[in-house]
Amino acid sequence: MTNVLFVCLGNICRSPMAEAMFRTMVKNEGLQTQIQVDSAGISSEEQGNPPHPGAQAVLEKHGIDFSGIVSRPITPKDFGWADLIIGMDSQNIHYLKQLSPEADKKKIHLCLDIIPTQMGQDIPDPWYDHKFGRTYSQLSESLPKWLDYIKTNFL
């Protein structure tokens, strides 16, 4: 089993969108018994909340199921559970590396780093500018490459 954790600041915009989209991709490829997907936030401020209404609207528009996804903060257990921890921006990566045990730092990746021409680039937080379509587009470009990476390196 390969475990993938998506992380953003509050776990109501980018990481739950990534979780829902990736779960759909995994299901469409029949890999649910081989890949588990979750998401978490750096902050606990939104704990217990569903995805942001803007995230919900974009996911619904594309027929992506996000049922059962609720914001939660990252925990020490997550670092042991996850095989890949994918952060949405460089600030997320900074905090994740501060929080993680030394042995787990190699699991932490910036989401867009999977695309050679976009290495080091952030997926901006749509909570501030409400550009959830941009977030969906960036995830639509990067997540299939992460799935290919997992199929090549973990399965």
Secondary structure, DSSP 8 states (H G I E B T S, - for coil): -EEEEEEESSSSSHHHHHHHHHHHHHHHTT-TTTEEEEEEES-STTTT----HHHHHHHHHTT---TT----B--HHHHHH-SEEEESSHHHHHHHHHHS-GGGGGGEEEGGGGSGGGTT-----HHHH--HHHHHHHHHHHHHHHHHHHHHHT-
